[in-house]
Amino acid sequence: METDEAEHVLPFQLQFDKPIASQVKIAEWNPEKDLLAMVTEDSKILLHRFNWQRLWTISPGRSIKSLCWRPDGKVIAVGLEDGTVLLHDVENGKLLRSLKSHEAAVVSLNWVEDSQLITDNNENLSTYEDRTSRLFPPAPTVPRMPGLVSGDTGFIDDSEDSFTELSNSSQQQFNILCSGDKDGSICFSIFGIFPIGKINIHKLHIPLQDAGALCHLLNAEIYKVALSKDLCRLIVMCSGELVGDGHDPRNRQISVQGVHGMHSLVLDTSIFRKRKSELHQVAQQASNIWELTEVIRASLSVMSKQWSDAMHTFREKFDSLSTLIINHGLDSSPQEEFLSLLGGARTSPPIHQFLVNSLGEVGAKRVSKAVSGAGSELQLIVLDHLQPAAEIIGFRMGELLGLSRWRARFQSVGLDEKLMYDATEKAGTLLVQVERFMRVLSTVLQQISNFFNWLIRCIKLLMSEPSDQLLPYNSELVVIFLKFLYNQDPVKKLLETSANDDNIEIDSELVERVRELALFGGFSECEFLRRTLGMEFQQMESSFKEAFLMPFSTISRKILCEDLLSLFPLQSSSSCLSSSVPLSVSYYEDSSEAVSADLSCQQKFIDYISFKVPDDSFTDIANCIGIARGFIHDQSCSNEDYSSFEAVLISIPDGSRCVDLSLYKDGQIVLLLNETASTSESSVGSYMMIMQADELPFVSMPRSPCLINWKVHQLKDYVVPLQMENEKVRNIPHAVIPPLAVSASRGVACVFAARKRALVYILEEDEDEASDGE
C-alpha cells in the first residue's frame, strides 16, 4: 500500500490536526455553514468553526445520546438520556425550547425540510398568509420578573429574538423533526416544536411481501431514523426479535419466533407530503398558541408571587395588632378597633401602641408602597404580557376554527370543528376573566390606598403632628375595606388555580342574563363566572390539549409500516451495539432511466443503507461492509417486472477493520479503517477513503417468500474485495475511533484519533476541485 501510494492515491488535504481536551462521541457538521458541533464523553456540546475556533460550549447536565441540525443550520437539536429533546440557537448556544416527548433515551434525531414549494392541484403556487402580524403587534414574551426560575416554562432564554426564532414558522419551509428513543418510540414534530405524531415499532403490524404474514418486533431497539427528502417514507434501523405467522410458497403454515437481528423498517409517512399545506397551517397556528400559553402561565406565576410577597408584608405587620389586643385582655377584633377609631371613640391602648410604636408613619408608608407597587406590577404584566397573549390566542383559535369548517381538506388531518369551537370559547372566557381580574385589582388597590391614607392621618393625629398636607380619604371606603377586605384577599383568590369550596358567588340575575346572551351568539355556558382566572386558564389549556390531540392521533394512525428488510442476525451478546456497528442512511435523487417521469413523489429519491456486518453474525462472512439501495423504490413500484432493490457486500482486506462509515454526496461512501496487524499501538495506522457506490457490482435482490431470510447471507457468493489501490485513500498516522463526521455540502470530513486529536480534511475529488478549494 505504501509503495504504491504516490502513484495510485490522491491524498486529501489535511487542514488541521488539533488536540482535544475530551474524547468526542458525536459530531455533526452544520448543513449551511462551516460549523462543527461535537459532543464529548462528559456530555458537553462544543461548536467550532472550520478553522477550529470555538464559538461556545454548553453542558445540559445530562447524558447526551444524539444530535442533529435543523436544515437551515440555525437551530441544533440535542437528544438526552432522560427522553428530553433540547433546541439550541446556533448563534449563542442559548436554549430555545425543552421538549419532553419520550420516556427513554433519545438515540436518534433526523430533521428534514421539504424544499419544494406548496402548490395546489393545478400546480399553482399556494401560499398561506398568517394574518396575525397585520392585525396585532408583535407577540408578547415571558415576563422578566423576580421569582420566576429560569427554565420553569420550558424557555431558558427569555429574549424576544429567541422567542421569534421558533415561533415565526411562516418564514420557514415545511420541516419535520423525527426523534427515536431506545424503547422503540418515534415522535414527529413540525418545525421541531409542534408534536404531530408518535408511533412505537413494537406495536406496528409489519407486512412481509409474498409471505402472507403480519409480524411484529419484540425487544426492539432503534439505532437510526431517516426521513426521506420528500417526507414520504421513513427508514428505521433497529434490532429486535421478529415474531409472526405466514405461509410458504406451497401455502403451508409456518411460524417464526424469537429471531433476533438487525432490521430495516420502511414506514409510510406520505401523509406529511400529501397534507403538508394543511399541516403547515395547523402547526403554524398551534405552535404559536402553545408559546403564548406559556407566556400566560409564566405571567400568572409571576403575578401570584409578586402579590403574595406584598400581602405577606401586610400580614406580617398587622398580625401584631391581634397579639396586642389579646395581651391587653380585650376580646375585640382588629377591625372593630379600627372602626372605633374611625367613629371617633376613645383610642384603646392596643391600637394606640400599634399605630404609634409598632407600625408608625414610616412602616405604614412602607407597607402601602409594597402593596401598591405590587398591584402596579400586576397591572403592567396583564397589559404587556397576559392580555395581549390571550387576545392573540383568541384570534388564532378563531383562525383554526375557520379551517376546521373546511372539512374536505382539514378533517383528514384531524381538525375537529366541535373541539375547535370549545377551545375558541374557552379562549374567549379567559379574556372575560382577565377583564374581571383587572377590575377587581383596581378596586382593591383603591381600597388599600384609601385605608392607608386614613391610617397615616390617624398616626399623625396620635403623635400630635400636623396632618394638613396628607392625602384625603373616604370614610365609607374605609368601612368597606375593614368589613370585606381586611381579612380577605380577592386578588389572590382570582389567581388560584386549584378549586376549593369557596367559589366565586354570582347572583341568579347575572346567570340569567348570560344565558339570554347565548341565544345571540354568546358563551354557551355560564359556569365560568364561578371560576377564578387561574382556573379558567387551566380550563383553556385543557381544551387546547384535547383539540390538538385529535390531529396528533389522526396522523399517528396514518403512519403505517410498509415493509421490512432483515439484514443480519445478532447474537445476544451484541444486542446493545449502537455505538459499535457503523450505520448510515441517506437519500439521493434517482437519475435512473428505469424510473418513469410520472412516478409518485417517493420514487424520485433512491435510498442508500450502508452498514458494517458484525463478525459473529455469520460463520462464512467476516470483516465485510454491506450497501443496499432502492429498498423504498422496490416496495413502492407497481411494476412487478421491475425490481430496483440491489445490494453489494464488500470485503475489507486482512489486517484492517472498518471503524465507521458515512454516505457522502452522489452515492459515494466514506470509509474509516484501522490497521489491526501491528502489535504496537503506537505503530497502528489508519485510512480514510472514498468509494463510488454507483460503480460497485450491485446484485439484484429478489423478494423472498420466507419470513426470515437474511439479505446479507444471500450475498455470500457475491462478495467484492475492497480495492484500496483503486480508490481515493488517505493514510492517517493515528489509530482512529468513531465518529466520522462528513459534510456533503462543504466537502469536508473530521476524523478523531484515539489519542484525543481531531483531524479535519478537505475531501478533494480531483485536482481542479482541489485548486478551487485552496
PyMOL commands that set and color helices and strands:
alter all, ss='L'
color gray80, all
select helices_A, chain A and resi 5-8+132-135+160-167+169-171+201-203+270-274+276-327+334-342+349-404+407-413+417-462+475-485+490-495+508-518+527-530+533-558+572-574+601-604+631-636+665-667+681-683+693-695+713-718+724-726+767-773
alter helices_A, ss='H'
color red, helices_A
select strands_A, chain A and resi 13-19+24-29+35-40+45-49+54-58+64-69+75-80+84-89+95-100+106-113+175-181+185-190+194-200+206-208+213-227+233-247+253-268+560-569+583-589+605-613+624-629+646-651+656-663+668-675+686-692+699-700+719-721+728-732+736-743+748-753+757-762
alter strands_A, ss='S'
color yellow, strands_A
deselect
rebuild
show_as cartoon
